[in-house]
Amino acid sequence: MKWPFRQRSLEDLGAHALSASHAQAMADIHAQTFKPSWTDGEFADLLSRENVGGVALSEQATDGGAMLGFALVRITGDEAEILTVAVTPKWQNYGLGRRLMDMVLANLHADRISKLFLEVDEGNQAAVALYRNVGFEQVAVRKNYYSGDEGQKSHALVMRRDVG
Ligand SMILES: CC(C)(COP(=O)(O)OP(=O)(O)OC[C@H]1O[C@@H](n2cnc3c(N)ncnc32)[C@H](O)[C@@H]1OP(=O)(O)O)[C@@H](O)C(=O)NCCC(=O)NCCS
């Protein structure tokens, strides 16, 4: 059997802007990381809007070119909101989430956006850790905001970070 060597070096990944042509790859990653996940049609619809965009990290074309993670952002006035961020499971904990957030913040700073908001399930330890580590602070709690598979409720943390 061929040795299943996989690159694990962030430097070997390519960063690129998201467009509607990436909707299927985004939906595939979302299906592996979220319940309920968003469809390719939903991603395509979001990305057709003037104020929605984002960034992805993908393998180099010579390694197959697969998308490994992305962050999707909506801008309203001089504020922005993370709509979703996801990294394919095999590549989690290798720094992609942090790199995606750093790229989002650098782009928003260049566009003079002042604040970035997001909502996260308080039980999502990986995401809460990522957001705290890149400087987000909790500003509110939306009680019983999320519903799990069996109807169980969990709170959403509303988090904010000044850009720049
Ligand atoms: C949340 C998510 C995007 C993080 O991506 P990632 O590439 O694994 O994160 P990174 O490797 O860049 O880690 C970023 C930081 O979070 C911390 N972290 C990551 N996973 C963690 C975990 N399971 N528990 C605790 N801390 C964790 C890391 O220690 C790291 O801190 P550092 O930068 O100070 O070293 C990824 O786990 C994911 O796709 N989860 C499923 C989808 C999801 O929940 N998205 C967010 C919804 S709001």
The ligand as a MOL file (V3000), in Angstrom:
LIG
                    3D

  0  0  0     0  0            999 V3000
M  V30 BEGIN CTAB
M  V30 COUNTS 48 50 0 0 0
M  V30 BEGIN ATOM
M  V30 1 C -12.4990 26.0940 15.5330 0
M  V30 2 C -11.5290 25.6830 14.4200 0
M  V30 3 C -11.7990 26.5460 13.1740 0
M  V30 4 C -10.0770 25.9370 14.9090 0
M  V30 5 O -9.2090 25.6890 13.7980 0
M  V30 6 P -7.7830 25.0120 14.0030 0
M  V30 7 O -7.0560 25.1370 12.7140 0
M  V30 8 O -7.9290 23.6700 14.5800 0
M  V30 9 O -7.1480 25.9920 15.1100 0
M  V30 10 P -5.6040 26.3210 15.3080 0
M  V30 11 O -4.7930 25.0790 15.1440 0
M  V30 12 O -5.2370 27.4990 14.4830 0
M  V30 13 O -5.6110 26.7250 16.8390 0
M  V30 14 C -5.8800 28.0690 17.2160 0
M  V30 15 C -5.8140 28.1870 18.7110 0
M  V30 16 O -6.9390 27.5210 19.3030 0
M  V30 17 C -6.5230 26.5450 20.2270 0
M  V30 18 N -7.2950 25.3420 20.0180 0
M  V30 19 C -7.5850 24.7380 18.8520 0
M  V30 20 N -8.3250 23.6280 19.0730 0
M  V30 21 C -8.4790 23.5420 20.4070 0
M  V30 22 C -9.1530 22.6300 21.2570 0
M  V30 23 N -9.7960 21.5420 20.7700 0
M  V30 24 N -9.1460 22.8570 22.6000 0
M  V30 25 C -8.4900 23.9320 23.1080 0
M  V30 26 N -7.8280 24.8440 22.3450 0
M  V30 27 C -7.8350 24.6420 21.0150 0
M  V30 28 C -5.0730 26.2450 19.9080 0
M  V30 29 O -4.3730 25.9290 21.0940 0
M  V30 30 C -4.5520 27.5000 19.2720 0
M  V30 31 O -3.9870 28.3710 20.2050 0
M  V30 32 P -2.5830 29.1120 19.8570 0
M  V30 33 O -2.7740 29.8030 18.5300 0
M  V30 34 O -2.3510 30.0280 20.9920 0
M  V30 35 O -1.6020 27.9850 19.7670 0
M  V30 36 C -11.6480 24.1670 14.0780 0
M  V30 37 O -11.5160 23.4280 15.2640 0
M  V30 38 C -12.9650 23.8090 13.3950 0
M  V30 39 O -13.0910 23.8910 12.1770 0
M  V30 40 N -13.9570 23.3800 14.2020 0
M  V30 41 C -15.2700 22.9830 13.6600 0
M  V30 42 C -16.0290 24.1580 13.1130 0
M  V30 43 C -16.2490 25.2220 14.1650 0
M  V30 44 O -16.5980 24.9340 15.3040 0
M  V30 45 N -16.0640 26.4960 13.7640 0
M  V30 46 C -16.2640 27.6640 14.6270 0
M  V30 47 C -17.6910 27.9550 14.7700 0
M  V30 48 S -18.0150 29.5440 15.4780 0
M  V30 END ATOM
M  V30 BEGIN BOND
M  V30 1 1 1 2
M  V30 2 1 2 3
M  V30 3 1 2 4
M  V30 4 1 2 36
M  V30 5 1 4 5
M  V30 6 1 5 6
M  V30 7 2 6 7
M  V30 8 1 6 8
M  V30 9 1 6 9
M  V30 10 1 9 10
M  V30 11 2 10 11
M  V30 12 1 10 12
M  V30 13 1 10 13
M  V30 14 1 13 14
M  V30 15 1 14 15
M  V30 16 1 15 16
M  V30 17 1 15 30
M  V30 18 1 16 17
M  V30 19 1 17 18
M  V30 20 1 17 28
M  V30 21 1 18 19
M  V30 22 1 18 27
M  V30 23 2 19 20
M  V30 24 1 20 21
M  V30 25 1 21 22
M  V30 26 2 21 27
M  V30 27 1 22 23
M  V30 28 2 22 24
M  V30 29 1 24 25
M  V30 30 2 25 26
M  V30 31 1 26 27
M  V30 32 1 28 29
M  V30 33 1 28 30
M  V30 34 1 30 31
M  V30 35 1 31 32
M  V30 36 2 32 33
M  V30 37 1 32 34
M  V30 38 1 32 35
M  V30 39 1 36 37
M  V30 40 1 36 38
M  V30 41 2 38 39
M  V30 42 1 38 40
M  V30 43 1 40 41
M  V30 44 1 41 42
M  V30 45 1 42 43
M  V30 46 2 43 44
M  V30 47 1 43 45
M  V30 48 1 45 46
M  V30 49 1 46 47
M  V30 50 1 47 48
M  V30 END BOND
M  V30 END CTAB
M  END
